[in-house]
Amino acid sequence: MARPDKTAAVAEIVEQFNDSAGAVLTEYRGLSVKQLQDLRRALGENANYAVVKNTLTQIAAKEAGVEGFDALLTGPTAIAFINGDLVEAAKGLRDFAKANPALVIKGGYVDGAPMDTKDIAKLADLESREVLLGKLAGAMLASLSQAVYLLNAPRAQPARLAAALQAKAEEDPSILGGGAGEPAATAEEPTPTEDAAVDAEPEGTSEAAAEDIAEDAPAETAEPTEASTP
């Protein structure tokens, strides 16, 4: 390969490193052209699966500031440059490797941090972005429903109280009149005491007035007695 071609190839790999959120290095020895095409279709928009040359990838990784790739660049190498969901891309590679053991996952990096095969397997076991968003939306909807219930609860309580009162009133109509099913107790009339006078004394009468009346009354005359004869 001429020098300008190598420079262009390195620049292309550097660009893919810079534009991707992560990359997974694989060895594809033993995979057919059809199987490689199936793998690319399985990854879809989540990753761009490209066959690369080890020496050019070493140079490109250094220029892009990606570390830890030197020891992995052995044998026929292809890199899955992840552009979409990291978890979905890891799941796609893992599932394809299970069905096609010729695909060997060596390692990679995510957001500049190196990852070994165990880290990539853990990433594949995580829930996808769509599932997490679905759970988040469900949690938000549940919280919103609870908030609506709490807001409507004070309004519903008087309605339930009114319904209960109406049902009770049908059984006992006196409830609406303020009673409790029994007539209110009447106050007892006071009874006269033994010391109370039967007839009230005329107003203005006193002992002094009684004496005046007695003095004004004419004195009784004594009946004449027979004179004694001498």
C-alpha positions as CSV (number, residue, x, y, z in Angstrom):
1,M,0.0,0.0,0.0
2,A,1.4,3.4,-0.9
3,R,2.1,5.9,1.8
4,P,-0.8,8.3,0.9
5,D,-3.2,5.3,1.1
6,K,-1.9,4.4,4.6
7,T,-2.3,7.9,5.7
8,A,-5.9,8.0,4.5
9,A,-6.7,4.7,6.1
10,V,-5.2,5.8,9.5
11,A,-7.2,9.1,9.3
12,E,-10.4,7.1,8.7
13,I,-9.8,4.9,11.7
14,V,-9.0,8.0,13.8
15,E,-12.2,9.6,12.8
16,Q,-14.2,6.5,13.7
17,F,-12.5,6.4,17.1
18,N,-13.4,10.1,17.7
19,D,-17.0,9.8,16.5
20,S,-17.9,6.7,18.5
21,A,-18.8,6.3,22.1
22,G,-16.9,3.1,22.4
23,A,-15.3,0.2,20.4
24,V,-15.0,-3.5,20.8
25,L,-12.1,-5.5,19.2
26,T,-12.9,-8.9,17.9
27,E,-11.1,-11.7,16.0
28,Y,-13.2,-13.0,13.1
29,R,-11.0,-15.9,12.0
30,G,-13.2,-18.6,10.5
31,L,-16.2,-16.4,9.8
32,S,-17.5,-16.4,6.3
33,V,-18.4,-13.3,4.3
34,K,-22.1,-14.1,4.8
35,Q,-21.7,-14.4,8.6
36,L,-19.9,-11.0,8.7
37,Q,-22.8,-9.5,6.8
38,D,-25.3,-11.1,9.2
39,L,-23.3,-9.6,12.1
40,R,-23.4,-6.1,10.6
41,R,-27.2,-6.4,10.1
42,A,-27.6,-7.7,13.7
43,L,-25.7,-4.6,15.0
44,G,-27.7,-2.2,12.8
45,E,-27.4,1.4,13.7
46,N,-25.8,0.7,17.1
47,A,-22.3,-0.1,15.7
48,N,-20.2,0.0,12.5
49,Y,-18.3,-3.3,12.2
50,A,-15.1,-2.8,10.1
51,V,-12.2,-5.1,9.3
52,V,-8.9,-3.3,10.0
53,K,-5.2,-3.8,9.8
54,N,-3.4,-4.1,13.1
55,T,-0.4,-1.8,12.4
56,L,-2.6,1.0,11.0
57,T,-5.0,0.6,14.0
58,Q,-2.1,0.9,16.4
59,I,-1.2,4.2,14.8
60,A,-4.8,5.5,14.7
61,A,-5.4,4.5,18.4
62,K,-2.4,6.5,19.5
63,E,-3.5,9.5,17.5
64,A,-7.0,9.3,18.9
65,G,-5.7,8.9,22.5
66,V,-7.1,5.4,22.9
67,E,-4.9,3.2,25.1
68,G,-4.8,-0.5,25.8
69,F,-5.2,-1.7,22.3
70,D,-1.7,-2.8,21.5
71,A,-1.9,-6.1,23.2
72,L,-5.3,-6.9,21.6
73,L,-4.2,-6.2,18.0
74,T,-3.2,-9.8,17.0
75,G,-4.6,-12.0,14.3
76,P,-7.4,-11.0,12.0
77,T,-9.0,-8.0,13.6
78,A,-12.4,-6.3,13.2
79,I,-13.6,-3.5,15.3
80,A,-17.2,-2.7,16.2
81,F,-17.3,1.1,16.5
82,I,-20.3,1.8,18.7
83,N,-22.4,4.8,17.5
84,G,-25.8,3.9,19.2
85,D,-26.8,2.2,22.3
86,L,-23.7,0.7,24.0
87,V,-25.7,-2.0,25.8
88,E,-27.5,-3.1,22.6
89,A,-24.3,-3.3,20.7
90,A,-22.7,-5.4,23.5
91,K,-25.7,-7.7,23.5
92,G,-25.6,-8.1,19.7
93,L,-21.9,-9.1,19.8
94,R,-22.4,-11.4,22.7
95,D,-25.4,-13.2,21.2
96,F,-23.7,-13.5,17.8
97,A,-20.6,-14.9,19.5
98,K,-22.7,-17.5,21.3
99,A,-24.3,-18.6,18.0
100,N,-21.0,-18.3,16.1
101,P,-18.0,-19.4,18.3
102,A,-15.6,-18.3,15.6
103,L,-16.2,-14.7,16.7
104,V,-13.9,-13.9,19.6
105,I,-14.4,-10.7,21.7
106,K,-11.0,-9.5,22.9
107,G,-11.9,-6.3,24.7
108,G,-12.5,-2.6,24.0
109,Y,-13.2,0.7,25.5
110,V,-16.2,2.9,26.5
111,D,-16.0,6.6,26.9
112,G,-12.2,6.4,26.9
113,A,-12.1,3.7,29.7
114,P,-10.6,0.3,28.7
115,M,-12.8,-2.8,29.0
116,D,-11.8,-6.5,29.0
117,T,-14.1,-9.4,28.0
118,K,-15.7,-9.6,31.5
119,D,-16.6,-5.9,31.4
120,I,-18.1,-6.2,28.0
121,A,-20.1,-9.2,29.2
122,K,-21.4,-7.2,32.2
123,L,-22.3,-4.4,29.8
124,A,-24.3,-6.8,27.7
125,D,-26.2,-8.0,30.8
126,L,-27.5,-4.5,31.5
127,E,-30.9,-3.4,30.5
128,S,-31.1,-1.4,27.3
129,R,-31.8,2.3,27.1
130,E,-35.3,1.6,25.8
131,V,-36.1,-0.6,28.7
132,L,-34.7,1.8,31.2
133,L,-36.7,4.7,29.6
134,G,-39.8,2.5,29.7
135,K,-39.3,1.9,33.4
136,L,-38.6,5.5,34.1
137,A,-41.8,6.5,32.2
138,G,-43.8,3.9,34.1
139,A,-42.4,5.2,37.4
140,M,-43.2,8.8,36.5
141,L,-46.7,7.8,35.4
142,A,-47.3,6.0,38.7
143,S,-46.1,9.0,40.7
144,L,-48.3,11.3,38.6
145,S,-51.3,9.0,39.2
146,Q,-50.6,9.0,43.0
147,A,-50.4,12.8,43.0
148,V,-53.7,13.1,41.1
149,Y,-55.3,10.7,43.7
150,L,-53.9,12.8,46.6
151,L,-55.3,16.0,45.0
152,N,-58.7,14.5,44.4
153,A,-58.9,12.7,47.8
154,P,-60.1,15.8,49.8
155,R,-62.8,16.4,47.3
156,A,-64.0,12.8,47.4
157,Q,-64.2,12.7,51.2
158,P,-67.1,15.2,51.6
159,A,-68.9,13.4,48.8
160,R,-68.6,10.1,50.7
161,L,-69.6,11.8,53.9
162,A,-72.7,13.2,52.3
163,A,-73.7,9.9,50.8
164,A,-73.3,8.2,54.2
165,L,-75.4,10.9,55.8
166,Q,-78.1,10.6,53.2
167,A,-78.2,6.8,53.7
168,K,-78.5,7.3,57.5
169,A,-81.2,9.9,57.0
170,E,-83.3,7.4,55.0
171,E,-83.2,5.1,58.1
172,D,-83.8,7.9,60.6
173,P,-85.3,11.1,59.2
174,S,-84.9,12.9,62.5
175,I,-81.1,13.2,61.8
176,L,-81.7,15.9,59.3
177,G,-83.7,17.8,61.9
178,G,-80.8,17.7,64.4
179,G,-82.3,15.0,66.5
180,A,-81.1,11.5,67.2
181,G,-84.5,9.6,66.9
182,E,-85.9,10.8,70.4
183,P,-87.8,14.0,71.2
184,A,-85.8,16.6,73.0
185,A,-86.4,16.7,76.8
186,T,-88.8,19.6,78.0
187,A,-88.0,21.6,81.1
188,E,-90.2,20.7,84.1
189,E,-92.5,23.4,85.5
190,P,-91.5,24.4,89.0
191,T,-93.9,23.1,91.8
192,P,-95.0,25.4,94.6
193,T,-93.3,24.8,97.9
194,E,-95.0,24.3,101.3
195,D,-93.7,27.7,102.5
196,A,-95.2,29.7,99.6
197,A,-98.3,31.6,100.5
198,V,-101.5,30.6,98.9
199,D,-102.9,34.1,98.6
200,A,-100.6,37.0,97.9
201,E,-100.9,39.9,100.3
202,P,-102.3,43.1,98.8
203,E,-99.7,45.5,97.6
204,G,-99.0,48.4,99.9
205,T,-100.5,46.8,103.0
206,S,-98.5,47.0,106.3
207,E,-99.0,46.7,110.0
208,A,-99.1,50.4,110.5
209,A,-101.9,50.8,108.0
210,A,-103.8,48.0,109.8
211,E,-103.6,49.9,113.1
212,D,-104.9,53.1,111.5
213,I,-107.9,51.3,110.2
214,A,-108.6,49.9,113.6
215,E,-108.6,53.4,115.3
216,D,-111.0,54.9,112.7
217,A,-113.5,52.2,113.3
218,P,-116.4,53.3,115.7
219,A,-116.3,51.8,119.2
220,E,-119.0,49.4,120.1
221,T,-121.6,50.8,122.7
222,A,-122.4,48.8,125.7
223,E,-126.0,47.6,126.1
224,P,-127.9,49.4,128.9
225,T,-128.4,47.4,132.0
226,E,-131.4,47.5,134.2
227,A,-131.2,50.1,137.0
228,S,-131.3,48.6,140.5
229,T,-134.2,49.6,142.5
230,P,-133.7,51.2,145.8
